[in-house]
Amino acid sequence: MDLEGQNSEENISLPYDFARVHRVLAYLKESKLHVIAEKKLSLEMYQELSRVLRSDFLSEVCSPKDFDQLLTQYYSAEGDNPNLSADLSENFDLQSFANTLAPTEDLLSGANDAPIIKLINGVLSQAIKVRASDIHFEPYEDNFIVRYRVDGILQEVLTHDSRLSAPIISRLKIIARLDIAERRKPQDGRVSLSLGTNKIDVRVSTLPSSYGERVVLRLLDKKAAQINITDLGLPESILNTYKTALTFSEGIILVTGPTGSGKTTTLYSGLRHVSDSSQNILTVEDPIEYTLPGIGQTQVNAKAGYDFASGLRSILRQDPDIVMVGEIRDIETAKIAIQASLTGHLVLSTVHTNSAIGAIARLRDMGIESYLLASSIRMVVSQRLVRRLCTKCRTEITASDSMQQKFSLNSEQHCLSAKWLRRMWSFWL
């Protein structure tokens, strides 16, 4: 049974909570009203549906598993590419608007969920404007908190009664096309949003907790994929080393560092630097964070048995010149990547270690022989993010004795001090 192709305004005839609790769905098909139920309708339910729908209808029965799939498909249909600019003024106040919402009312279960939609659109649009990298929706016993991660620091932007968390989380799952009936398992999803002409990809992750589901949104600005290698903030010597490593026809380039430190952005900038019509560049990622023109990108699918190892193995049959592997997680992927780097392919990838030298130890611990590493590795970069100084308010100061010792400075060298503003990349070979 499939509800695709139905108009979303015609589809959602019943409030979501009513459909979920009573296990019934109503939709129009060929100008006829249909009701799908998990079991045969009782007389009381038939009368109630007739009263709510104000029309006669044809009833159908499906299995519980099929019903859950239809429920998700049915209520997710309205989540396509939301425009965050609608109905939001420049001085929209999230906290003031949230205070107008009655926490005792289940807003999503009503016929009009516009207040929740407007609140979430406001949260998302303001996050994009302040260049937040993540949005955290966190339910607790007494309150519900929304926080932005801006330049690596979490900032609380909204707090409200904990009873507001259920409709907000449900709405987010609808937008991301997640299973809104599943609340016991973590889920991952993805959605594209627009704020005027600005297009944003959002990765959605849910996690069950003591007081409801926590949701974290990772905001991926498509403009970030257009960053040039010279805009990374690399010291000249390391930038030249990176450019030189990218000119090799074989070998492996590894980038290490913590989650969110910009490893993928560094690899993307390298691919953009060498991308031209004379080379076949392919990637296998989890997920594809940005779409790069002229580069073949494929995404792993664990449910289908398509992981990094199988994806890399398949890519090597596609006659590539340069291969990017999102992450080396296991011995099988490591072996294939090393073998590919020794047989005429330039391989770019990431490894989760604390330092550049730690990448060598990690690969050896996986079972890669030392002589293979010596023959294949062209460059290892350990990457961190630090905040930049504001160019308007920074001032020159004399470094203290402890600062001179820590950063190997002499007494004649001066430092700049100011409020932290943005982040930049810092590299160690």
Disulfide bonds with the S-S distance in Angstrom:
none
